[in-house]
Amino acid sequence: MILFIFIAIISYIVQANLNRKFKKFSDIPLANGMTGRDVAEKMLRDNGIYDVKVTCVNGHLTDHYNPTDHTVNLSRDVYSSCSVAAAAVAAHECGHAVQHAKAYAPLKMRSSLVPVVSFASKYVSWVLFIGIMCVESFPGILLLGIGLFAMSTLFSFVTLPVEINASQRALAWLSRSGITSSYNHRDAESALRSAAYTYVVAALSSLATLVYYVMIYLGRRD
C-alpha cells in the first residue's frame, strides 16, 4: 500500500508539472507565427510523408498519431496555437508518423501488442477479482489474470522507447528547421521531457501492480 500511495503521489506531481509547463509554454509564441497544424504539416513534408492527414480533436492533451488511418490528431489547444508548447507537441506526434514511415522496430512491436492488450483489458479486472477470491481453490485463475495484466505492463515498457524516440526526432527537426530558436528550444525540450515522465510513471505503476498480484499468487499457501 505504501508503494502504491508513493506512486500515486509521484503520478500526481508529474501530471501537475506537465499541465503547468504546457500552460507556461503555451504563452510563449513562435517568432514565425506557425500554428501546431502548420508545424505538423511542415514536419511531415520535410520527412517525405504525404499520406498522413493532420486533424483537430476535442480534449486537453489528447494529441496522438493513429497509424491505422494515417492521421496526426491534435487537440484544439495545439492545432490552432502558435506557441512553443504547440510546436513541441505537434512535432512529437509527427515523430510517430516518421517512425511509422521508417518501420521503427519498437513502434511495430507496440502496434502488434495493441489487439492483445485491448482483448486483455476487457477481462483482466474480472479475472483478477475472481482469481483473488478463489486463490486457494483455483490458483490457475489468478495466474491467468496475472498473464493478462503482464501484457499491459509489457505494453507500458515498450511505449517508453517509442515516446522518447519520437521526442528526440521532434526536437532535432525543430532545431534543424529553425522552428525553435536558441531562446526557446530548451522550453520545447522541457515540455517533451515532462510528457515523457508520465509514461515512465505509468510503466512503473503497472510493474508495481503486477508484482503485487504475483506476491498474492506466491503467498497463497501461507
Number of C-alpha atoms within 10 A of each C-alpha: 7 7 12 13 10 12 17 15 12 15 19 14 13 20 17 13 17 22 16 14 19 26 14 15 19 19 13 15 18 20 13 11 13 20 22 28 25 17 23 29 20 18 24 21 13 12 14 11 16 11 12 18 15 19 15 18 17 12 11 12 17 14 23 19 22 15 15 7 10 15 19 27 24 28 22 20 24 27 24 16 22 24 25 31 30 32 29 30 28 30 31 29 25 31 29 25 27 20 19 18 14 10 11 15 12 17 22 13 14 18 17 12 16 14 11 14 20 12 11 19 15 11 13 21 14 12 20 22 14 16 24 20 14 14 20 14 10 13 17 14 19 25 20 15 24 22 17 22 25 20 17 23 22 16 21 21 18 18 19 19 15 20 21 19 18 22 27 17 19 27 24 13 19 22 14 11 13 11 22 22 15 9 7 19 18 14 20 26 20 18 25 25 15 19 23 18 18 19 20 17 19 18 21 15 21 20 18 16 18 18 14 15 19 17 11 15 19 11 11 13 8 5
